[in-house]
Amino acid sequence: MRRALCRLALCLWFVLLLPAARAATVQVALDGLPPALTESVLATLDIGAEARRERVSPARIRRAHKVAPQQIRTALEASGYYRATVESSLREGQVGWQAHYRVERGEPLRVTALDLTITGPAGSDPALQAALPPFPLKIGSRLRHALYEDGKRALLDALREYGYLDAAFTTHQVLVNLDAYTAQVTLVLDSGARYRFGEVSLQDTVVRKSLLRRYGAPQPGEPYRMARLLEYQSALADSGYFSGVDVQPGSRDRTAHTVPVVVTLTPRPRSAYNAGVGFATDSGPRLRAGHQRRYVNQRGHSLDSTLLLSPRDSQLGTQYRIPLADPRTEQLSFGAVADREDTTSARSDSLTLQTAVTRRWGIGRRTVGLDYLVERFDTGGDEATTALLTPSLNWQGGHSDDPLWPRHGWRLDLTLRGALAGLLSDLSFVQARAAGKYVFGVGRDQRLLSRLDVGSTWVDGFGELPASLRFFAGGDQSVRGYDYEKLGPRDSGGDVVGGRHLLVASVEYEWMFAGNFGGALFFDAGNAFSGTRLNLERSVGVGFRWRSPVGAVRLDLASAISEPGSPLRLHITVGPDL
């Protein structure tokens, strides 16, 4: 009995070892096709799947090889080749099995007729017709089934985006005539009725529903478009009240052809605190602390307070904002700012009370403001305390393809302000200023950056004009190579007192030659002046650039070539370009 059991165990052991001993590998070679087509065809072959196994039995290899020619021809038909021929061979070598297929694609089958018809209301909808994507298959093009399916899907997506949610193909066929070797494509797409928005469902939250609807909520009866939901969601997210916003279509009413909107909101905490440290060559080390009251009440009012401390410029400010009719672009604000500045050119202490109304105007924002400024200053030989009631008009606009590192973009800031003596003001003046910057990408890794800053002041009694309203030049954002606000008209003692006018220009070439790291060459010119004589100070330099997660980090070494000996100065700045 024991001997019989041993024999049985020995037989079972040989049986278990037999498949492993006969296991093999297979290599597949496919010739005659372009690389991309070769890859797609191999992905459809059974023998291609076997080739990816570490070990496979010879029987499986032979079965997969037998059906491979037909699988190759079928795969090529999907790409428009209906007359492909395949020569195949299979042999066993010392390193395993080798399957070889030589393919002749033959002539591609062309589309000879294309009939695309849209029935229903969408057929006479001009907005939809303008938005329809072109069908990827054209008369005379090679019949590719993937493009055919992509084109059908794109048409359906376009109609559903415009509210034709029941759109469906009533006819979709491709007639292939192998004798004539032609293909006829026929598509009939029935749009069905266009849906409209139903009620917008808003939950009770930290601000009133009436305010949330003013952020561009779809109106009941408005034609349905998915883009409108995304716009509304983005506007609510940008309001600052919520950490989570989800705007979704509800279950559509197929009888009334309406779609309700369901809004889910997650409020942010009422208060937020922030603090930070930094450094810039203009200001030196900086400390920043702030408090934000995101919603003071259910009307959506907000309050911001900020403290900035640096050796040259310290500031304490607060601003109260009230959303107006369109809170996305319109607001009323009240604020106060206490500022102390101590530079090589001026020392001043000021208090400003502010009120402003901001609204969208064209492609930018227009702000109408009224400030009351009281400033005590000492600039060269001018020392005074001046009070001014200053109405102002400002327009800001800009565009960029990337907020942190634009390849193409621009920014423009225009300001007009003034005061009238006797109207809560110690003197009369009018001041205009325009500052702009332009970024233009060159090639893949290079950019050209240019900026221009011009201003002019008309004033009687320049000695009483506060230092904060005078023009100075020099520094990180002005003419590099010179100290902050070191350029401008001087008094008899040689001290810079600021000017009535300003002209600063810069051009810079930048090349990111090592991923997020690169260099720059730049030329700056400009000055502040008071008369008609324009004496532009100039500088040239080189810079290091790092594309950091918070924006550009710039390290610039500038040479003041207008100065004797062309002294060098280092400038460090951090932040976005526009």
VEXPABA-773337 format. One record per residue (C-alpha): y, z, x; residue in three letters; residue number from 0. Coordinates in steps of 0.1 Angstrom, whole numbers, plus 2048, in hexadecimal, padded with zeros to 3 digits. Example, Ala and Ser with C-alpha at 12.3 -4.5 7.8 and 13.67 -1.06 7.14 Angstrom:
    c2    c3    c1   type   seq
   7D3   84E   87B    ALA     0
   7F5   847   889    SER     1
***
This chain:
    c2    c3    c1   type   seq
   800   800   800    MET     0
   818   809   81C    ARG     1
   810   7E8   82E    ARG     2
   817   7D4   80E    ALA     3
   839   7E5   80A    LEU     4
   842   7DD   82E    CYS     5
   839   7B9   829    ARG     6
   84E   7B7   809    LEU     7
   86C   7C7   81A    ALA     8
   869   7AE   837    LEU     9
   869   791   81F    CYS    10
   887   79D   80D    LEU    11
   899   7A2   82E    TRP    12
   893   77D   837    PHE    13
   89D   771   814    VAL    14
   8BE   784   817    LEU    15
   8C5   776   83A    LEU    16
   8BD   752   830    LEU    17
   8DE   74A   81E    PRO    18
   8F2   75A   83A    ALA    19
   8DF   746   854    ALA    20
   8E6   726   841    ARG    21
   90B   72E   839    ALA    22
   923   716   849    ALA    23
   948   70C   84A    THR    24
   959   6EB   841    VAL    25
   977   6D9   84E    GLN    26
   989   6C0   838    VAL    27
   99E   6A2   845    ALA    28
   9B2   68C   82E    LEU    29
   9C2   66D   83C    ASP    30
   9D9   652   82E    GLY    31
   9F2   668   81B    LEU    32
   A14   677   823    PRO    33
   A13   69C   82D    PRO    34
   A22   6A9   80C    ALA    35
   A0A   694   7F7    LEU    36
   9ED   69D   80E    THR    37
   9F4   6C2   808    GLU    38
   9F6   6BE   7E2    SER    39
   9D6   6AA   7E0    VAL    40
   9C2   6C2   7F6    LEU    41
   9CD   6DE   7DF    ALA    42
   9BA   6CE   7C2    THR    43
   999   6C8   7D5    LEU    44
   97A   6DE   7D1    ASP    45
   971   6D7   7F5    ILE    46
   994   6E2   7FF    GLY    47
   98D   704   7EF    ALA    48
   96B   705   801    GLU    49
   97D   6FE   822    ALA    50
   992   71E   81D    ARG    51
   973   733   81B    ARG    52
   965   743   83B    GLU    53
   941   73A   833    ARG    54
   933   723   818    VAL    55
   910   715   811    SER    56
   908   6F0   819    PRO    57
   8FF   6EA   7F5    ALA    58
   922   6F4   7E9    ARG    59
   931   6DD   804    ILE    60
   91C   6BF   7F9    ARG    61
   925   6C5   7D4    ARG    62
   94A   6C8   7DC    ALA    63
   949   6A9   7F3    HIS    64
   939   694   7D8    LYS    65
   955   699   7BE    VAL    66
   971   698   7D8    ALA    67
   979   673   7D5    PRO    68
   97E   674   7B0    GLN    69
   993   694   7B3    GLN    70
   9A9   682   7CD    ILE    71
   9AE   664   7B6    ARG    72
   9B6   67B   799    THR    73
   9D0   68E   7AE    ALA    74
   9E0   66E   7B9    LEU    75
   9E3   661   795    GLU    76
   9FA   67F   78E    ALA    77
   A11   671   7A9    SER    78
   A10   64E   79C    GLY    79
   9F4   63E   7B1    TYR    80
   9DA   630   799    TYR    81
   9C8   618   7B1    ARG    82
   9BF   62F   7CD    ALA    83
   99F   62A   7E1    THR    84
   98D   645   7F4    VAL    85
   974   642   810    GLU    86
   961   662   817    SER    87
   949   670   830    SER    88
   938   692   836    LEU    89
   925   69C   856    ARG    90
   918   6BC   865    GLU    91
   922   6C4   888    GLY    92
   91E   6E1   8A0    GLN    93
   93D   6F2   894    VAL    94
   936   6ED   86F    GLY    95
   939   6D2   855    TRP    96
   955   6B8   856    GLN    97
   961   6A5   837    ALA    98
   977   687   83C    HIS    99
   989   672   822    TYR   100
   99D   653   829    ARG   101
   9B5   64A   80C    VAL   102
   9C7   62A   803    GLU   103
   9E1   632   7E9    ARG   104
   9E7   60F   7DD    GLY   105
   A06   604   7CB    GLU   106
   A17   61F   7B6    PRO   107
   A19   61B   790    LEU   108
   A3C   616   784    ARG   109
   A4E   620   764    VAL   110
   A57   600   752    THR   111
   A65   610   731    ALA   112
   A75   631   729    LEU   113
   A7F   63A   706    ASP   114
   A90   65C   701    LEU   115
   A9D   665   6DF    THR   116
   AAC   685   6D2    ILE   117
   AAB   68A   6AC    THR   118
   ABC   6A4   697    GLY   119
   ADF   6B3   69A    PRO   120
   ADE   6B3   6C1    ALA   121
   ADE   68D   6C1    GLY   122
   B02   68D   6B6    SER   123
   B0D   6AC   6CA    ASP   124
   B26   6A0   6E5    PRO   125
   B26   6C0   6F8    ALA   126
   B00   6C0   6FB    LEU   127
   AFE   69B   703    GLN   128
   B16   6A1   720    ALA   129
   B00   6BE   72C    ALA   130
   ADF   6AD   72A    LEU   131
   ACE   6A9   74C    PRO   132
   AC4   686   756    PRO   133
   A9F   67F   751    PHE   134
   A8F   67F   774    PRO   135
   A79   660   76D    LEU   136
   A8C   63F   76C    LYS   137
   A81   61B   765    ILE   138
   A72   60E   785    GLY   139
   A6A   630   793    SER   140
   A47   63B   79C    ARG   141
   A36   64D   780    LEU   142
   A33   671   78B    ARG   143
   A24   689   771    HIS   144
   A35   6A8   780    ALA   145
   A58   697   77C    LEU   146
   A4F   68E   758    TYR   147
   A46   6B2   750    GLU   148
   A65   6BF   762    ASP   149
   A7B   6A7   74E    GLY   150
   A6C   6B2   72D    LYS   151
   A71   6D6   736    ARG   152
   A96   6D0   741    ALA   153
   A9E   6BF   720    LEU   154
   A8F   6DB   70B    LEU   155
   AA2   6F5   720    ASP   156
   AC3   6E3   71B    ALA   157
   ABF   6E1   6F6    LEU   158
   AB5   706   6F3    ARG   159
   AD2   710   709    GLU   160
   AE9   700   6EF    TYR   161
   AD9   711   6D2    GLY   162
   ABF   6F9   6C7    TYR   163
   AA4   713   6C9    LEU   164
   A8A   700   6B4    ASP   165
   A8C   6E0   6C9    ALA   166
   A6A   6D0   6CE    ALA   167
   A5B   6AE   6D8    PHE   168
   A4D   69B   6BB    THR   169
   A42   67F   6D2    THR   170
   A3B   682   6F8    HIS   171
   A24   668   707    GLN   172
   A1E   654   726    VAL   173
   A0C   633   71F    LEU   174
   9FB   626   73F    VAL   175
   9EF   602   73F    ASN   176
   9D8   5FE   75D    LEU   177
   9D4   5D9   759    ASP   178
   9F9   5D2   759    ALA   179
   9FE   5F0   76F    TYR   180
   A1C   5FD   75C    THR   181
   A26   61E   74B    ALA   182
   A3A   623   72B    GLN   183
   A4A   645   725    VAL   184
   A54   64E   701    THR   185
   A64   66F   6F8    LEU   186
   A72   67A   6D6    VAL   187
   A83   69C   6D6    LEU   188
   A8C   6AC   6B5    ASP   189
   AA8   6C6   6BA    SER   190
   AA5   6D8   699    GLY   191
   AC3   6EB   68B    ALA   192
   ADB   6FC   6A3    ARG   193
   ADA   721   6A2    TYR   194
   AF9   737   6A1    ARG   195
   B00   75B   6AC    PHE   196
   AF9   776   693    GLY   197
   B06   79A   695    GLU   198
   B0B   7AB   6B7    VAL   199
   AF9   7CD   6B8    SER   200
   B0B   7E6   6CD    LEU   201
   B00   80A   6D2    GLN   202
   B17   828   6D1    ASP   203
   B22   82F   6F4    THR   204
   B3E   83D   70A    VAL   205
   B58   824   6FE    VAL   206
   B60   815   6DC    ARG   207
   B4C   7F8   6CF    LYS   208
   B6C   7E6   6C6    SER   209
   B75   7E6   6EB    LEU   210
   B53   7D9   6F6    LEU   211
   B56   7BC   6DD    ARG   212
   B77   7B2   6EF    ARG   213
   B64   7AB   70F    TYR   214
   B5A   789   700    GLY   215
   B3F   792   6E8    ALA   216
   B30   774   6D6    PRO   217
   B3E   771   6B3    GLN   218
   B28   76E   694    PRO   219
   B26   749   68B    GLY   220
   B2E   73D   6AE    GLU   221
   B15   722   6BB    PRO   222
   AF9   733   6CE    TYR   223
   AF9   72E   6F4    ARG   224
   AE5   743   70D    MET   225
   B02   740   725    ALA   226
   B18   754   70D    ARG   227
   B00   771   70F    LEU   228
   B01   770   735    LEU   229
   B27   76F   735    GLU   230
   B29   78D   71D    TYR   231
   B10   7A0   732    GLN   232
   B23   799   752    SER   233
   B44   7A4   742    ALA   234
   B36   7C5   736    LEU   235
   B26   7CB   758    ALA   236
   B48   7C5   769    ASP   237
   B5A   7DD   751    SER   238
   B50   7FA   767    GLY   239
   B44   80F   74A    TYR   240
   B1F   808   74D    PHE   241
   B03   80A   768    SER   242
   AEC   7F4   753    GLY   243
   AF4   7D8   73A    VAL   244
   ADA   7C3   728    ASP   245
   AE5   7A9   70F    VAL   246
   AC7   798   6FE    GLN   247
   AC2   781   6E0    PRO   248
   AB0   792   6C3    GLY   249
   A96   783   6AC    SER   250
   AA4   763   69E    ARG   251
   AA7   75C   679    ASP   252
   A96   73A   674    ARG   253
   AA4   737   650    THR   254
   AC9   73F   657    ALA   255
   AC6   731   67B    HIS   256
   AD7   74F   68A    THR   257
   ACF   764   6A9    VAL   258
   ADB   789   6AA    PRO   259
   AE6   798   6CB    VAL   260
   AD9   7B9   6D7    VAL   261
   AED   7CC   6F2    VAL   262
   ADE   7E9   706    THR   263
   AF6   7FE   71B    LEU   264
   AF1   819   735    THR   265
   B12   82C   73B    PRO   266
   B1D   834   75E    ARG   267
   B27   858   766    PRO   268
   B4A   85F   75A    ARG   269
   B57   869   77D    SER   270
   B50   85B   7A0    ALA   271
   B5B   867   7C2    TYR   272
   B5C   853   7E2    ASN   273
   B65   859   806    ALA   274
   B65   845   825    GLY   275
   B71   841   849    VAL   276
   B7C   822   85B    GLY   277
   B90   814   878    PHE   278
   BA8   7F8   87D    ALA   279
   BBF   7F1   89A    THR   280
   BDD   7EF   882    ASP   281
   BD7   812   873    SER   282
   BC0   823   88B    GLY   283
   BA5   83A   87D    PRO   284
   BA6   83C   857    ARG   285
   B99   855   83D    LEU   286
   B96   84B   819    ARG   287
   B8D   861   7FB    ALA   288
   B8E   858   7D6    GLY   289
   B86   863   7B3    HIS   290
   B80   84C   796    GLN   291
   B7F   855   771    ARG   292
   B6D   837   763    ARG   293
   B75   83E   73F    TYR   294
   B8F   858   736    VAL   295
   B89   853   711    ASN   296
   B77   83D   6F8    GLN   297
   B93   823   6FA    ARG   298
   B87   81B   71D    GLY   299
   BA5   828   730    HIS   300
   B9D   82F   755    SER   301
   BAE   843   771    LEU   302
   BAB   83D   797    ASP   303
   BB8   854   7B3    SER   304
   BB7   84C   7D8    THR   305
   BC1   85D   7F8    LEU   306
   BC4   849   818    LEU   307
   BCB   85A   839    LEU   308
   BD3   84A   85B    SER   309
   BEB   850   878    PRO   310
   C02   834   86D    ARG   311
   BFF   832   847    ASP   312
   BF4   84C   82F    SER   313
   BF4   849   809    GLN   314
   BEC   85C   7EA    LEU   315
   BEB   848   7CA    GLY   316
   BDF   849   7A6    THR   317
   BDC   82E   78B    GLN   318
   BD5   831   766    TYR   319
   BC8   811   756    ARG   320
   BC7   807   731    ILE   321
   BB3   7E8   726    PRO   322
   BC6   7D0   710    LEU   323
   BBC   7B5   6F7    ALA   324
   BA4   7A4   710    ASP   325
   B99   7C0   727    PRO   326
   B88   7A7   73E    ARG   327
   BAA   79A   74A    THR   328
   BC6   7AF   73A    GLU   329
   BD0   7D2   741    GLN   330
   BED   7EA   741    LEU   331
   BF0   802   75E    SER   332
   C06   81F   768    PHE   333
   C06   82F   78A    GLY   334
   C16   842   7A6    ALA   335
   C14   83E   7CC    VAL   336
   C20   855   7E7    ALA   337
   C20   844   809    ASP   338
   C29   84F   82D    ARG   339
   C2B   834   848    GLU   340
   C31   83B   86D    ASP   341
   C30   81C   883    THR   342
   C40   811   8A3    THR   343
   C5B   800   88E    SER   344
   C61   817   870    ALA   345
   C5C   839   861    ARG   346
   C5E   83D   83B    SER   347
   C54   854   81E    ASP   348
   C53   845   7FC    SER   349
   C4A   84C   7D8    LEU   350
   C44   82F   7C0    THR   351
   C3F   832   79A    LEU   352
   C2E   813   78D    GLN   353
   C26   801   76C    THR   354
   C17   7DE   769    ALA   355
   C07   7C6   750    VAL   356
   BEC   7AF   75E    THR   357
   BE0   790   74C    ARG   358
   BCD   771   755    ARG   359
   BE3   753   75C    TRP   360
   BD4   732   765    GLY   361
   BBA   736   780    ILE   362
   BC7   758   78B    GLY   363
   BD7   778   77E    ARG   364
   BFC   77E   777    ARG   365
   C0A   7A1   77A    THR   366
   C2C   7AB   76C    VAL   367
   C36   7CD   77A    GLY   368
   C52   7E6   77C    LEU   369
   C54   7FE   799    ASP   370
   C6C   81B   7A0    TYR   371
   C6E   821   7C6    LEU   372
   C7E   83D   7D9    VAL   373
   C7B   839   7FE    GLU   374
   C89   84D   81C    ARG   375
   C86   838   83B    PHE   376
   C90   836   860    ASP   377
   C8F   813   870    THR   378
   CA1   80F   890    GLY   379
   CC5   818   889    GLY   380
   CC0   817   863    ASP   381
   CB9   838   853    GLU   382
   CBE   83C   82D    ALA   383
   CAF   846   80C    THR   384
   CAE   82A   7F3    THR   385
   CA4   829   7CE    ALA   386
   C9A   808   7BD    LEU   387
   C8F   7FE   79B    LEU   388
   C7B   7DF   7A3    THR   389
   C6D   7C7   789    PRO   390
   C53   7AF   798    SER   391
   C3E   791   790    LEU   392
   C1E   78B   7A2    ASN   393
   C03   770   7A0    TRP   394
   BE1   773   7B3    GLN   395
   BC6   759   7B3    GLY   396
   BA9   74F   7C8    GLY   397
   B86   741   7C9    HIS   398
   B69   744   7E1    SER   399
   B44   739   7E2    ASP   400
   B3A   75B   7F1    ASP   401
   B4F   77B   7ED    PRO   402
   B44   789   80F    LEU   403
   B41   76A   825    TRP   404
   B50   74B   814    PRO   405
   B49   728   821    ARG   406
   B64   71A   80A    HIS   407
   B7F   72E   7F9    GLY   408
   BA4   736   7F6    TRP   409
   BBB   752   7EC    ARG   410
   BE0   751   7E2    LEU   411
   BF8   76E   7DA    ASP   412
   C1B   767   7CD    LEU   413
   C35   782   7C7    THR   414
   C59   783   7BA    LEU   415
   C6C   7A3   7B7    ARG   416
   C8F   7B1   7B8    GLY   417
   CA7   7CC   7AD    ALA   418
   CCB   7CE   7A0    LEU   419
   CE4   7E7   7AD    ALA   420
   CF0   7FF   793    GLY   421
   CD0   7FB   77E    LEU   422
   CBF   81A   78C    LEU   423
   CC1   808   7AE    SER   424
   CD6   80E   7CD    ASP   425
   CD8   7E9   7D6    LEU   426
   CD0   7C6   7CA    SER   427
   CB6   7B0   7D9    PHE   428
   C9E   794   7D1    VAL   429
   C7E   78E   7E5    GLN   430
   C64   773   7E4    ALA   431
   C43   772   7F7    ARG   432
   C25   75B   7F8    ALA   433
   C05   762   80C    ALA   434
   BE6   74C   80C    GLY   435
   BC6   747   81F    LYS   436
   BAD   72A   81F    TYR   437
   B89   728   82C    VAL   438
   B78   707   832    PHE   439
   B54   704   83E    GLY   440
   B4C   6EB   859    VAL   441
   B27   6E2   85E    GLY   442
   B0E   6FE   857    ARG   443
   B1B   71A   86E    ASP   444
   B40   713   874    GLN   445
   B5F   71A   860    ARG   446
   B85   714   863    LEU   447
   B9B   730   856    LEU   448
   BC0   72D   851    SER   449
   BDB   744   842    ARG   450
   C00   742   83B    LEU   451
   C18   75E   832    ASP   452
   C3C   756   829    VAL   453
   C57   76C   81A    GLY   454
   C7D   76E   815    SER   455
   C95   788   809    THR   456
   CB9   785   7FC    TRP   457
   CCB   7A6   7FF    VAL   458
   CEE   7B4   804    ASP   459
   CED   7D3   81A    GLY   460
   CCD   7CD   82D    PHE   461
   CD1   7EF   83E    GLY   462
   CC9   800   81D    GLU   463
   CAA   7EB   816    LEU   464
   C8B   801   818    PRO   465
   C74   7FB   835    ALA   466
   C57   7F4   81D    SER   467
   C6B   7D5   810    LEU   468
   C74   7C7   832    ARG   469
   C5F   7AD   844    PHE   470
   C4D   7B5   865    PHE   471
   C32   7A1   878    ALA   472
   C17   7A9   890    GLY   473
   BF5   7B9   88C    GLY   474
   BD1   7B2   881    ASP   475
   BDB   79E   862    GLN   476
   BFB   78E   870    SER   477
   C01   782   894    VAL   478
   BE4   790   8A9    ARG   479
   BEC   79A   8CD    GLY   480
   C09   7AF   8C1    TYR   481
   C0A   7D3   8B4    ASP   482
   C0C   7DA   88F    TYR   483
   C2F   7D1   881    GLU   484
   C3C   7CD   8A5    LYS   485
   C4D   7AC   89E    LEU   486
   C6E   7A6   88D    GLY   487
   C94   7A8   892    PRO   488
   CA0   7C4   8A9    ARG   489
   CBF   7D9   8A9    ASP   490
   CD7   7DF   8C7    SER   491
   CBF   7F9   8D4    GLY   492
   CA2   7E1   8D5    GLY   493
   C8F   7F2   8B7    ASP   494
   C7E   7DB   89E    VAL   495
   C90   7DF   87C    VAL   496
   C7F   7C5   867    GLY   497
   C8B   7A4   85A    GLY   498
   C97   792   83A    ARG   499
   C7D   776   83F    HIS   500
   C59   772   84A    LEU   501
   C44   755   857    LEU   502
   C21   75A   864    VAL   503
   C05   740   868    ALA   504
   BE3   740   877    SER   505
   BC6   728   87D    VAL   506
   BA3   733   888    GLU   507
   B83   722   891    TYR   508
   B63   735   88C    GLU   509
   B3F   72D   897    TRP   510
   B21   743   88D    MET   511
   B0A   738   8A9    PHE   512
   AF1   754   8A7    ALA   513
   AE8   75B   883    GLY   514
   B00   776   877    ASN   515
   B12   777   898    PHE   516
   B2C   75F   8A5    GLY   517
   B4E   75A   8B5    GLY   518
   B71   74D   8AD    ALA   519
   B8F   73D   8BD    LEU   520
   BB1   742   8AC    PHE   521
   BD6   73B   8AF    PHE   522
   BF1   750   89D    ASP   523
   C16   74A   89B    ALA   524
   C32   75C   888    GLY   525
   C4E   775   886    ASN   526
   C66   787   86F    ALA   527
   C8A   77C   872    PHE   528
   CAC   780   860    SER   529
   CC1   762   86A    GLY   530
   CBA   73D   86D    THR   531
   CAC   73F   88F    ARG   532
   C86   73F   88E    LEU   533
   C75   74D   8AD    ASN   534
   C50   74B   8A7    LEU   535
   C3A   762   8BD    GLU   536
   C19   753   8C6    ARG   537
   BF6   75F   8CF    SER   538
   BD4   750   8D7    VAL   539
   BB3   762   8D9    GLY   540
   B8D   764   8D6    VAL   541
   B79   779   8BE    GLY   542
   B57   786   8B7    PHE   543
   B49   784   893    ARG   544
   B2D   797   882    TRP   545
   B23   78E   85E    ARG   546
   B1B   7B1   853    SER   547
   B10   7BC   830    PRO   548
   B33   7C8   827    VAL   549
   B45   7A8   833    GLY   550
   B52   79B   854    ALA   551
   B56   7B2   872    VAL   552
   B70   7A3   889    ARG   553
   B77   7AC   8AD    LEU   554
   B94   797   8BB    ASP   555
   BA3   796   8DD    LEU   556
   BC6   786   8DA    ALA   557
   BDF   77C   8F5    SER   558
   C04   77D   8EC    ALA   559
   C0D   75D   8FE    ILE   560
   C32   760   8F4    SER   561
   C34   780   909    GLU   562
   C39   781   92F    PRO   563
   C16   785   93E    GLY   564
   C05   77C   91D    SER   565
   BF8   7A0   917    PRO   566
   BD7   7A5   905    LEU   567
   BD0   7BA   8E6    ARG   568
   BB0   7C2   8D4    LEU   569
   BAE   7C0   8AE    HIS   570
   B92   7CE   898    ILE   571
   B8F   7C6   873    THR   572
   B73   7CA   859    VAL   573
   B71   7BA   836    GLY   574
   B6F   79A   823    PRO   575
   B83   77B   82D    ASP   576
   B93   775   80B    LEU   577
***
